[in-house]
Amino acid sequence: MSNLSDAKLNLIYEDKILNDIQKNTINNNNLTKNSNKSLALSESISLILYTVSVSFYGAGNFHMKYIQIKHPLEYDMFSFIFWRNIIFISIVYLLIRYKNIEILDARKLQKTSQIWLCIRTFGQFLAIIFTLSTLEKLRVGTANTFISMTPAAVILLCVFLLKERFHWRYPLGVVICFFGGILIISNEGKAHQSLSAVNNSEQIDSRSDTLIGVFWGVCNLFCIASLVISTKALNNDKINYENICFYVGGNNLICSIIVIVFIKMHFSFGFYFVLHSIFNACMYFFATYFHVISLNGVDVLKTTSLGYVQTVVGTFLGVLVLGENVYFSDFIGSLIIIGYNIYNALYPVKF
């Protein structure tokens, strides 16, 4: 009898253990599903913020072209960089004080983080110079198209430097959007010809301007790619976005002062020029802020095709406000870019 009772007790005990295991398995599965939902939500929000960011960048580039055209006598490149960044860093500093965040001491960072921070800060200064130089020679849409072609460089750098996962749809998206961008760029010659039909000398100058603009656009392409990669690397090192923005604004401000005082020896402070520079700084703040935040919640490779939204926004505003020429192939190129981005949002990459 005692043996039979022991056997029953053992069976009851084993059943209890099995029930506990099943309950734990169900709970773990529920936790995994919930965490996956949270991850998907975080990634979706990051992609939305990235789209908002590049939209602000596109509108900001249009606004810089607007300043160059509407205020040619007051406009000065490095004075514009100065006014823009003194406002930008002021906003960032107030944000840091409001959130009670300690300003990062870059000297205490690891060497790799210091290198990435230098690339992010000095690269931003070069990027604004290249952007303004490109806008002086080309249409807003064309200038933004060069910037939007950075995914090709970003993909290579992410896979080899950041060791992010690769998917065949990434290069496919680059090829599709690159083709749309080429359709927009190809119209630059037509746009110059329509403006230079008066005499042949102006036509020669316009062709020269196109080549110079393309050169600056290509330089900007690789510069912007380095900014995206360095931002992601700094996020991986757990450096908060407020400090990244603070160092970016501070470095750009110092560099612009050095150029104004020792090289250009010219400073512009016209009322409307300064007012527009302040407005552009606000757009630049939101663009940079959302850009840094978004890359903290999503792989860089998944944002590559969204960069082409900047081209569409810049082209639309350039045509609507500045009366820049638009052609049928501009619409086709924009539809290709928008269409792929809609598809990419509806059917995201799954590993």
N, C-alpha and C positions, 0 to 999 in steps of 0.2 A: 504493500500500500504506500509505503513511504517513497519507493522508487517511482510509482505512478504519479504521486503528488509532485515529486520533483520534476518529472517530465512535463506535467501540465504547467508548472510554474515557469519552466524554461521556455515552453512554447509561448506563454503569455508575455514573457520578457522579450523574446525575439520579435513578436508582433509589435510590441511597443517601440522597439528600436527601429523596425522597418517603417512604422508610421512617422516617427520623428524624422527619419532620413527623408521620407517623401515630402513632409511639411517643409523641411529645410530646403529641399530642392526646388519646391514651388516658390518659396519666398525668394530664393536666390534668382530664379528665373524672372520673377516680378521685378526685383531690384535691377536686374540687367536690362529688362525692357524699359523701365522708367529712366534709367541712366542713358539708354540709347535715345529715348525721346528727348531728354534734356540736351544731349549732345547735338541731335538734329536741329532742335530749336535754336541752340546757340549758333550753330553753323548757318542756319537760315538768316538769323538776325545779322550775323557778320557779313553775309553776302549782300544783304540789303544796305547795310552801312557802307560797304565798299562801293556799291552802285551810287549811293548818295555822294560819297567822297569824290569819285571821278566826275560826277555831274558838276559838283562845285569847281573842280579843277578846270573843266571845260568852260564853264561860265566865267571863271576867273581869267582864263587865257583870252577869251573874247573881250573882257573888260580891259585887259592890258592893251589889246589892239585898239580898242575904243579910245583910250587915253592918248595913244600915239597919233591917232588920226585927228581927234577933236582938239587936242592941246599940244600941237607940234612945237610951239615956241617954249612952252613951260616944261615939256617932257625932257627928262634926263634919266638914263637907265639906272645909275647908281644912287641918284637921289630918290628915285622911286623905290629901290630896294631898301634904302635907309628908312624912309617913312613907313613902308609896309611892315618892316620887321620891328621897328620900335613900338608900333601898335600891337603887333602879334605877340611879342615877348611880354608886353604889359598885360595883355589878356591872360596869357599862360601863367604869369606870376600871380595874378589875382586868383586864378583857379587853384594854384598850388596852396596859396594862403588859406583860401576858403575850405579846401579839403584837408588842411593841416598835414601836408605831405612834406617830408624832408627833402631838400634839394640835394641831389646826388653829387658826391665828390668823385669825379671821373678818375682821379689818381688812385682810388682804392679799388677800381675795377680790375678784373683779370685782363691780361694783355690782349686776348682775342676780342673781348668786349670793347676795349679801348680802340682797337683797330676798326671794328664795326661802327662805333660811335663817330670816329673821324670820317669814315666813308659817308655816313648818314648826314653829318653836318656840313662838311666841305662839299660833298656831292650836291647838296641842296643849293648851295651858293652858285655852283657851276650850272646847275639845272635852270635856275631863274635867268642867268645870263644867256644861256643857249636858247631858252624859250623866247625871251624878248628879242633876241637877234633873229630868230626864225620868223617871228610875227612881223618884224619890220620888212621882211622880203616876200612873205607868202600870205595866202588867205588864212583865216582863222581855222577853217575846217582842215586845210592841208597841214598846217602846223600841228593841230591836234592829232591828225592821223599818224604823223611820225611818232608822237608820244604813245599813241595807242598800239604801235607795233612792238613795244617792249616785251610782250609775252614771249616772243621767240627767244630772246636773251634770258628772260626770267626762268623759262622752263629748263634751259640748259644749266643755269646756275643753281636752281633749286635741287635738281636731281643730283648734281655732282658735288655741290658744296653743302647743302642742307640735308642731303640724303632723304628727301621726301619721296613718297611712292609715285611711280610713273604709271600713266594710263594712256592707251593709244588715242583716246579722244582729245587729249591735250594738244598734240601736234596737229591733229585734224582741225581742231578749232582755230589754231593759229593760221593754218593754210587758208581756211575759209574766210576768216576775218581779214587776213592779209590781202586776199584777192579783192575784197570789198574796199579796203583802203587804197589799193593800187588804182581802182576805178576813180576814186576821188582825186588822188594826186595827179593822175594823167590829165586832168582838166586845167592844171595850173598854167600851162602854156596858152591855152585858149583865153583864160582870164586876163593874162598880160596882153595878149594881142588885141583884145577888145578895148583895152585902155591905151594902147600905143599905136593905134591905127593912123595917128596924125602924121608921123614921119618915121623914117627908118632908124634914125639915131635913138629914139626912145625905145624902139623895138629891141635894138641891140642891148640897151641898158636893162630892159625888162628880162631878157634871157640871162644876162649876167646876174641879175637879182635872184632869178629862179635857182640858178646853180649855187649861189651863195646861201640862199635859204635852205636848199636841200642839204648842203654841207652841215649847217648848224642844226638842222633837224635830225640828221644821222647822229651827230655828237650827242644831242639831247636824248635820243633813243636809248643809247647805252648808259647814259648818266642816270636816267629815270629807272632803268632796270636795276642798277646798283642800289638805288634808294629803296626799292621794294625789297630786295634781298637783305639789305642791312637792317631794315625795320623788322623783318621777320626774325633775323638772327638776334637782335636786341630783345625782342619779345620772348624768344626762347631762353634768353639769359635772365628773364624775370625783371627786366628794367621797365618801370612803368612809363606809360605814354606821356604823362605830364612832364617828366624829366627829359624825355626824348625831344618833345616840342620845345622845352625851355632851352636846351643846348642848341637846337637847330636855329631858333630865333636869335639867340645871343651870338652865335658864330656868324650868321649872316649880317647882323648889325655891325659887329666889329670889322668884318671884311669890307663892308660897304664904306665905313668911315675911313679905313686905310686907303682905299682906292680914291675916295673923294679928296682927301687931304693931300696925299702924296703923289697921285698920278693924274686924276682929272682936274683937280684944283678948281672945281666948279660945283655949285650947290644950288638946286632949284627949290623955291619955297612959295610958288604961286598958290593962291588960295584954292582955286578949283583943282589944281594938280594935287595938292596935299589932301583935299577932301576926297578925291577919287582914290588916292593911294590908301587912305584910311579905310574906305569902303572895300577896296580890294584885299586889304589885310584881314578884314572880317571873313570874307569868303575863303581866303587862304587858311585862316585858323580852323574853320569848320571842315574844310577839305582835309587838312593835315590831321586834325583830331580824329575824325571818323576813319581816316585811312589807317592810322596807327592802331586804333581800337579794333577795327575789323580784322586786321591781320593777326590779332591775338586769338581769334576764335575759328580760324579756317586755314587750311593749307593754301599757300600762295598759288599753287598750280590750279586750284579751283577758281581763282579770281581772274585768271589770265584773259579770258574772253570778255569779261565785263569791262576791261579797260577801254574797249572800243566805244562804249557809251559816251566817253569824253569827246570823241570825234563827232558823233551825231549832235550832241548839245552845242559844241562850238560852231559847227557848220550851220545849224538852224539859227542861232543868234547872229552869226555873221551876215547871213542872208537877210534876216528880218530887220535888223537894226542898222547895219552898215551898208546894206544894199550890195553886198558882194555877189558876183555872178554865180549862178547855179545852173548845172546842166543835168540832162537826163541820167547820165551815168553816175552823177552824184547821188541821185535818188536810189538807183540800183545798188550802188555800193553801201549806202546807209541801210537799205532793206536787208541786204545780206548780213550785215553786222547785227542789226536788231533781231532778225529772224533766228540767227544762231543763238544769241543770248537768251531769247525766249525759250528755245528748245532746251538749252543748257539748264535753265531754271526749272522747267517742268520735269525734265528727266536728268537729275543730277548723277554724277559719276558714283558708282558703287563698287567697292573692292570686295 
